Amino acid sequence: MYVNQSSVHHPDLSNAHHGLHEGETTRTFRLATFIISIPLCLLAILIDLLLIFVILKYKAFKSRGNYYILHFAICNVVFLAAEHVLHLSMDLFFGGSIEVQYYCTFIQMENYFLDMCVIFLAGYALDEYIVMISSDYFLYMYKNGFRYVLGAVYPVHFILSFIVTSVCFSNIYDIRFHVSFIFVTVVYVVCMAVLIKIRYDCRKSFFNKNQNLVQSLHVTLFAMLFLLPVIFYYNVLNLAEKIVVADSDMEVLRVIAVVPEYLAYATSMALIYKLYKHKKFYKLAVCKVFCKAKSNELDFTRLDVLPPTDIENK
């Protein structure tokens, strides 16, 4: 997620794990980090795979909002796996460092997957808001075209990553590491501002009567809060580098960075917790997968019924 500056002794190389210099303390820190982060990421990936499985398998999840969750889960799996594959590969096969241009390129792509996670997560709640404020004609157009909206997110980020890749191979060292994270920050702030504004409006208008909208906002905002520390902290870290903080102080800041990273890894856990709590079909699907003992007490046939159309719900 975060790309640190190159080693002082090797300006053309980028060190794994936030550029901490080699030594016994660094190796111990890396080991401790992997012992915690790998199980945490594996759990998050398993939760994402569970979301993908239930959304694709059961008809009750064939709605636009759930497709936003589906794409979030897919992007989050790629984001979590890519980060650890990169750092493990650097340690195992490249002696802990690779050429800074390639490291920069990989991290920019990784950051764009994080950005797509933010967009799809926000889209889950925004979809319900669009349903509430749209006319029947616009809703009909949106219903038939939302797949193009989802699909457009990927090529747009591919084009952006292609542009940023050229920056990684340029001599503009001051910006090439941070450009994609600046973009992620802007997208996150805009999405949070819009969601908070909608939530505020719900308290003062008839929107509050729409339980689907209110519940979707609760789910989305709760999950988005787990990304806030990492967005905030890495911008602070980038700013600290700009004002030339001492190397010893920067190393401490980089070590502390694992805490907001772990919270970001837990986004999927927060998401499925809220979905399980507020959305009956997610609770039913999770029970069908894990609660075999209660199979006679629950009506799982509802999972095979398509949801009603949005116009009928208005």
BATIMAR-505831 format. One record per residue (C-alpha): residue number from 0; x, y, z. Coordinates in Angstrom, 2 decimals, decimal comma. Example, Ala and Ser with C-alpha at 12.3 -4.5 7.8 and 13.67 -1.06 7.14 Angstrom:
# BATIMAR-505831
DRENRO;nr;px;py;pz
DRENRO;0;12,30;-4,50;7,80;
DRENRO;1;13,67;-1,06;7,14;
# end
This chain:
# BATIMAR-505831
DRENRO;nr;px;py;pz
DRENRO;0;0,00;0,00;0,00;
DRENRO;1;2,72;2,42;0,98;
DRENRO;2;5,86;2,82;-1,07;
DRENRO;3;8,82;4,05;0,88;
DRENRO;4;11,77;5,89;-0,58;
DRENRO;5;14,76;3,94;-1,78;
DRENRO;6;17,66;2,94;0,36;
DRENRO;7;20,23;5,65;0,95;
DRENRO;8;22,97;3,30;-0,18;
DRENRO;9;21,08;1,94;-3,18;
DRENRO;10;19,03;4,74;-4,75;
DRENRO;11;17,87;2,48;-7,59;
DRENRO;12;16,43;-0,17;-5,25;
DRENRO;13;13,30;-0,17;-3,13;
DRENRO;14;13,30;-2,10;0,11;
DRENRO;15;10,46;-4,37;1,11;
DRENRO;16;8,34;-3,61;4,16;
DRENRO;17;8,45;0,18;4,09;
DRENRO;18;12,18;0,45;3,49;
DRENRO;19;13,45;-0,52;6,92;
DRENRO;20;17,19;-1,07;6,75;
DRENRO;21;18,52;-4,56;7,14;
DRENRO;22;19,50;-5,77;10,58;
DRENRO;23;18,42;-8,09;13,35;
DRENRO;24;15,71;-5,68;14,51;
DRENRO;25;14,34;-5,37;10,99;
DRENRO;26;14,25;-9,12;10,42;
DRENRO;27;12,51;-9,62;13,77;
DRENRO;28;9,99;-6,94;12,89;
DRENRO;29;9,30;-8,52;9,51;
DRENRO;30;8,75;-11,92;11,09;
DRENRO;31;6,39;-10,48;13,71;
DRENRO;32;4,53;-8,56;11,01;
DRENRO;33;4,03;-11,67;8,87;
DRENRO;34;2,92;-13,76;11,84;
DRENRO;35;0,07;-11,30;12,43;
DRENRO;36;-0,72;-9,97;8,98;
DRENRO;37;-0,80;-13,23;7,00;
DRENRO;38;-3,44;-14,96;9,19;
DRENRO;39;-5,42;-11,71;9,28;
DRENRO;40;-5,30;-11,38;5,50;
DRENRO;41;-6,17;-15,04;4,99;
DRENRO;42;-9,23;-14,59;7,20;
DRENRO;43;-10,25;-11,46;5,28;
DRENRO;44;-9,78;-13,27;1,96;
DRENRO;45;-11,88;-16,20;3,17;
DRENRO;46;-14,65;-13,78;4,15;
DRENRO;47;-14,44;-12,13;0,72;
DRENRO;48;-14,64;-15,54;-0,94;
DRENRO;49;-17,68;-16,34;1,20;
DRENRO;50;-19,36;-13,13;0,00;
DRENRO;51;-18,52;-13,98;-3,60;
DRENRO;52;-19,88;-17,50;-3,16;
DRENRO;53;-23,26;-16,56;-1,64;
DRENRO;54;-23,88;-13,68;-4,08;
DRENRO;55;-23,17;-15,86;-7,12;
DRENRO;56;-24,96;-18,95;-5,83;
DRENRO;57;-28,29;-17,70;-4,45;
DRENRO;58;-30,99;-15,89;-6,44;
DRENRO;59;-31,96;-13,73;-3,46;
DRENRO;60;-28,70;-11,79;-3,92;
DRENRO;61;-29,30;-10,92;-7,57;
DRENRO;62;-29,65;-7,19;-6,97;
DRENRO;63;-27,52;-4,24;-7,96;
DRENRO;64;-26,44;-3,45;-4,41;
DRENRO;65;-25,14;-6,97;-3,92;
DRENRO;66;-23,21;-6,77;-7,18;
DRENRO;67;-21,36;-3,77;-5,73;
DRENRO;68;-20,49;-5,97;-2,73;
DRENRO;69;-19,40;-8,71;-5,14;
DRENRO;70;-16,99;-6,43;-6,97;
DRENRO;71;-15,70;-5,03;-3,68;
DRENRO;72;-14,90;-8,56;-2,51;
DRENRO;73;-13,12;-9,41;-5,77;
DRENRO;74;-10,97;-6,25;-5,66;
DRENRO;75;-10,23;-6,74;-1,96;
DRENRO;76;-8,99;-10,29;-2,57;
DRENRO;77;-6,62;-9,00;-5,25;
DRENRO;78;-5,51;-6,09;-3,06;
DRENRO;79;-4,77;-8,24;0,01;
DRENRO;80;-3,10;-11,04;-1,92;
DRENRO;81;-0,99;-8,77;-4,10;
DRENRO;82;0,56;-6,87;-1,20;
DRENRO;83;1,78;-9,99;0,57;
DRENRO;84;2,86;-11,79;-2,60;
DRENRO;85;4,98;-8,78;-3,52;
DRENRO;86;6,76;-8,52;-0,17;
DRENRO;87;7,23;-12,27;0,21;
DRENRO;88;8,63;-12,49;-3,31;
DRENRO;89;11,02;-9,65;-2,61;
DRENRO;90;12,28;-11,38;0,53;
DRENRO;91;12,52;-14,88;-0,97;
DRENRO;92;13,77;-14,21;-4,48;
DRENRO;93;15,20;-10,68;-4,67;
DRENRO;94;17,07;-10,26;-1,40;
DRENRO;95;14,51;-7,84;0,01;
DRENRO;96;14,69;-5,25;-2,77;
DRENRO;97;13,92;-4,71;-6,45;
DRENRO;98;14,42;-1,87;-8,87;
DRENRO;99;12,49;1,10;-7,60;
DRENRO;100;10,65;1,68;-10,90;
DRENRO;101;9,09;-1,79;-10,88;
DRENRO;102;8,27;-1,58;-7,18;
DRENRO;103;6,59;1,78;-7,77;
DRENRO;104;4,59;0,36;-10,68;
DRENRO;105;3,32;-2,60;-8,67;
DRENRO;106;2,32;-0,45;-5,72;
DRENRO;107;0,46;2,04;-7,92;
DRENRO;108;-1,62;-0,84;-9,30;
DRENRO;109;-2,19;-2,14;-5,78;
DRENRO;110;-3,40;1,29;-4,66;
DRENRO;111;-5,87;1,41;-7,54;
DRENRO;112;-7,39;-1,87;-6,38;
DRENRO;113;-7,79;-0,25;-2,97;
DRENRO;114;-9,47;2,68;-4,71;
DRENRO;115;-11,89;0,35;-6,49;
DRENRO;116;-12,71;-1,23;-3,12;
DRENRO;117;-13,68;2,23;-1,85;
DRENRO;118;-15,80;2,97;-4,93;
DRENRO;119;-17,69;-0,33;-4,89;
DRENRO;120;-18,24;-0,16;-1,13;
DRENRO;121;-19,66;3,36;-1,42;
DRENRO;122;-21,72;2,25;-4,40;
DRENRO;123;-23,60;-0,24;-2,22;
DRENRO;124;-25,29;2,58;-0,30;
DRENRO;125;-25,42;5,06;-3,18;
DRENRO;126;-27,40;2,54;-5,19;
DRENRO;127;-30,24;2,64;-2,65;
DRENRO;128;-30,14;6,44;-2,66;
DRENRO;129;-30,41;6,54;-6,45;
DRENRO;130;-33,46;4,28;-6,23;
DRENRO;131;-35,11;6,70;-3,81;
DRENRO;132;-34,56;9,93;-5,74;
DRENRO;133;-34,91;8,68;-9,31;
DRENRO;134;-37,91;8,85;-11,57;
DRENRO;135;-39,22;5,60;-12,98;
DRENRO;136;-37,65;6,37;-16,36;
DRENRO;137;-34,20;7,15;-14,94;
DRENRO;138;-34,44;4,10;-12,69;
DRENRO;139;-35,26;1,97;-15,71;
DRENRO;140;-32,22;3,35;-17,54;
DRENRO;141;-29,99;2,86;-14,50;
DRENRO;142;-31,27;-0,66;-13,92;
DRENRO;143;-30,40;-1,63;-17,49;
DRENRO;144;-27,10;0,21;-17,56;
DRENRO;145;-25,58;-0,29;-14,12;
DRENRO;146;-23,45;-3,19;-15,38;
DRENRO;147;-21,76;-0,71;-17,72;
DRENRO;148;-21,17;1,56;-14,72;
DRENRO;149;-19,56;-1,31;-12,83;
DRENRO;150;-17,56;-2,41;-15,85;
DRENRO;151;-16,30;1,11;-16,57;
DRENRO;152;-14,54;1,30;-13,19;
DRENRO;153;-11,95;-1,27;-14,29;
DRENRO;154;-10,79;0,24;-17,61;
DRENRO;155;-10,70;3,72;-16,06;
DRENRO;156;-8,33;2,49;-13,35;
DRENRO;157;-6,33;0,52;-15,90;
DRENRO;158;-5,80;3,69;-17,94;
DRENRO;159;-4,85;5,61;-14,79;
DRENRO;160;-2,37;2,92;-13,76;
DRENRO;161;-0,87;3,00;-17,26;
DRENRO;162;-0,38;6,77;-16,99;
DRENRO;163;1,11;6,51;-13,51;
DRENRO;164;3,44;3,73;-14,65;
DRENRO;165;5,10;6,25;-16,97;
DRENRO;166;5,57;8,51;-13,94;
DRENRO;167;7,27;5,65;-12,07;
DRENRO;168;9,89;5,43;-14,81;
DRENRO;169;10,42;9,19;-14,88;
DRENRO;170;12,82;11,33;-12,87;
DRENRO;171;10,02;13,07;-10,95;
DRENRO;172;10,98;11,28;-7,78;
DRENRO;173;9,04;13,49;-5,40;
DRENRO;174;5,63;12,57;-6,82;
DRENRO;175;5,96;9,19;-8,47;
DRENRO;176;5,48;7,22;-5,25;
DRENRO;177;2,52;9,18;-3,95;
DRENRO;178;0,43;10,03;-6,99;
DRENRO;179;-1,95;7,04;-6,83;
DRENRO;180;-2,41;7,32;-3,06;
DRENRO;181;-3,33;10,99;-3,48;
DRENRO;182;-5,99;9,83;-5,93;
DRENRO;183;-7,21;7,18;-3,45;
DRENRO;184;-7,42;9,83;-0,74;
DRENRO;185;-9,48;12,19;-2,90;
DRENRO;186;-11,90;9,42;-3,88;
DRENRO;187;-12,26;8,28;-0,25;
DRENRO;188;-12,92;11,81;1,04;
DRENRO;189;-15,51;12,49;-1,68;
DRENRO;190;-17,30;9,18;-1,07;
DRENRO;191;-17,36;9,68;2,70;
DRENRO;192;-18,61;13,26;2,34;
DRENRO;193;-21,45;12,15;0,07;
DRENRO;194;-22,42;9,25;2,33;
DRENRO;195;-22,37;11,43;5,46;
DRENRO;196;-24,49;14,06;3,69;
DRENRO;197;-27,04;11,41;2,71;
DRENRO;198;-27,07;10,03;6,25;
DRENRO;199;-27,63;13,53;7,62;
DRENRO;200;-30,47;14,13;5,16;
DRENRO;201;-32,06;10,85;6,24;
DRENRO;202;-32,51;12,24;9,73;
DRENRO;203;-34,55;15,17;8,43;
DRENRO;204;-36,55;13,73;5,55;
DRENRO;205;-38,79;10,90;4,47;
DRENRO;206;-35,66;8,94;3,43;
DRENRO;207;-35,46;7,81;7,04;
DRENRO;208;-38,54;5,68;6,42;
DRENRO;209;-36,69;3,64;3,82;
DRENRO;210;-35,08;0,92;5,91;
DRENRO;211;-33,07;-0,43;2,97;
DRENRO;212;-31,36;2,92;2,53;
DRENRO;213;-30,72;3,43;6,24;
DRENRO;214;-29,36;-0,09;6,69;
DRENRO;215;-27,16;0,19;3,60;
DRENRO;216;-25,72;3,44;4,92;
DRENRO;217;-25,00;1,83;8,30;
DRENRO;218;-23,24;-1,08;6,60;
DRENRO;219;-21,20;1,08;4,23;
DRENRO;220;-20,16;3,78;6,69;
DRENRO;221;-19,14;1,23;9,31;
DRENRO;222;-16,94;-0,65;6,83;
DRENRO;223;-15,51;2,56;5,36;
DRENRO;224;-14,38;3,69;8,82;
DRENRO;225;-11,94;0,78;8,91;
DRENRO;226;-10,16;2,31;5,91;
DRENRO;227;-9,99;5,80;7,44;
DRENRO;228;-6,89;5,20;9,67;
DRENRO;229;-4,75;3,92;6,81;
DRENRO;230;-5,83;6,74;4,49;
DRENRO;231;-5,07;9,34;7,16;
DRENRO;232;-1,86;7,79;8,46;
DRENRO;233;-0,13;7,32;5,12;
DRENRO;234;-0,87;10,88;4,13;
DRENRO;235;0,73;11,96;7,42;
DRENRO;236;3,67;9,70;6,61;
DRENRO;237;4,05;11,20;3,14;
DRENRO;238;3,89;14,69;4,64;
DRENRO;239;6,53;13,78;7,23;
DRENRO;240;8,87;12,74;4,43;
DRENRO;241;8,25;16,02;2,66;
DRENRO;242;9,36;18,03;5,70;
DRENRO;243;12,47;15,85;6,03;
DRENRO;244;11,87;14,12;9,35;
DRENRO;245;14,95;12,37;10,75;
DRENRO;246;15,50;8,78;9,55;
DRENRO;247;15,19;7,40;13,09;
DRENRO;248;11,83;9,12;13,55;
DRENRO;249;10,64;7,98;10,14;
DRENRO;250;11,51;4,40;10,98;
DRENRO;251;9,32;4,61;14,08;
DRENRO;252;6,47;6,05;12,02;
DRENRO;253;6,81;3,25;9,49;
DRENRO;254;6,71;0,61;12,19;
DRENRO;255;3,53;2,10;13,66;
DRENRO;256;1,97;2,01;10,19;
DRENRO;257;1,15;-1,69;10,61;
DRENRO;258;-1,68;-0,77;13,02;
DRENRO;259;-3,81;1,16;10,48;
DRENRO;260;-2,91;-1,48;7,89;
DRENRO;261;-4,37;-4,22;10,09;
DRENRO;262;-7,55;-2,19;10,49;
DRENRO;263;-7,79;-1,88;6,71;
DRENRO;264;-7,38;-5,65;6,38;
DRENRO;265;-10,35;-6,05;8,74;
DRENRO;266;-12,72;-4,13;6,44;
DRENRO;267;-14,22;-7,36;5,11;
DRENRO;268;-14,84;-8,58;8,65;
DRENRO;269;-16,62;-5,35;9,53;
DRENRO;270;-18,64;-5,57;6,33;
DRENRO;271;-19,88;-9,12;6,81;
DRENRO;272;-20,66;-8,40;10,47;
DRENRO;273;-22,94;-5,51;9,50;
DRENRO;274;-24,47;-7,42;6,61;
DRENRO;275;-25,19;-10,34;8,92;
DRENRO;276;-26,74;-8,00;11,48;
DRENRO;277;-28,87;-5,84;9,17;
DRENRO;278;-29,58;-7,95;6,09;
DRENRO;279;-31,73;-11,03;6,65;
DRENRO;280;-30,64;-12,85;3,51;
DRENRO;281;-26,96;-12,57;4,41;
DRENRO;282;-27,76;-13,94;7,85;
DRENRO;283;-29,73;-16,76;6,26;
DRENRO;284;-26,94;-17,56;3,80;
DRENRO;285;-24,25;-17,59;6,49;
DRENRO;286;-26,41;-19,88;8,61;
DRENRO;287;-26,89;-22,22;5,67;
DRENRO;288;-23,13;-22,43;5,17;
DRENRO;289;-22,10;-22,75;8,82;
DRENRO;290;-25,15;-23,59;10,97;
DRENRO;291;-26,09;-27,05;9,77;
DRENRO;292;-27,67;-27,86;13,13;
DRENRO;293;-30,32;-25,18;12,61;
DRENRO;294;-31,22;-26,26;9,08;
DRENRO;295;-34,65;-27,50;10,17;
DRENRO;296;-35,49;-24,23;11,92;
DRENRO;297;-34,81;-21,86;9,01;
DRENRO;298;-36,50;-21,46;5,64;
DRENRO;299;-33,59;-21,60;3,23;
DRENRO;300;-35,90;-21,75;0,22;
DRENRO;301;-36,14;-17,94;0,39;
DRENRO;302;-32,55;-17,80;-0,85;
DRENRO;303;-33,73;-19,18;-4,20;
DRENRO;304;-36,34;-16,46;-4,77;
DRENRO;305;-35,42;-13,48;-6,92;
DRENRO;306;-35,80;-10,06;-5,19;
DRENRO;307;-38,67;-7,79;-6,30;
DRENRO;308;-37,97;-4,98;-8,71;
DRENRO;309;-37,02;-1,53;-7,47;
DRENRO;310;-40,07;0,15;-8,98;
DRENRO;311;-42,29;-2,16;-6,98;
DRENRO;312;-40,42;-1,15;-3,81;
DRENRO;313;-40,80;2,61;-4,32;
# end
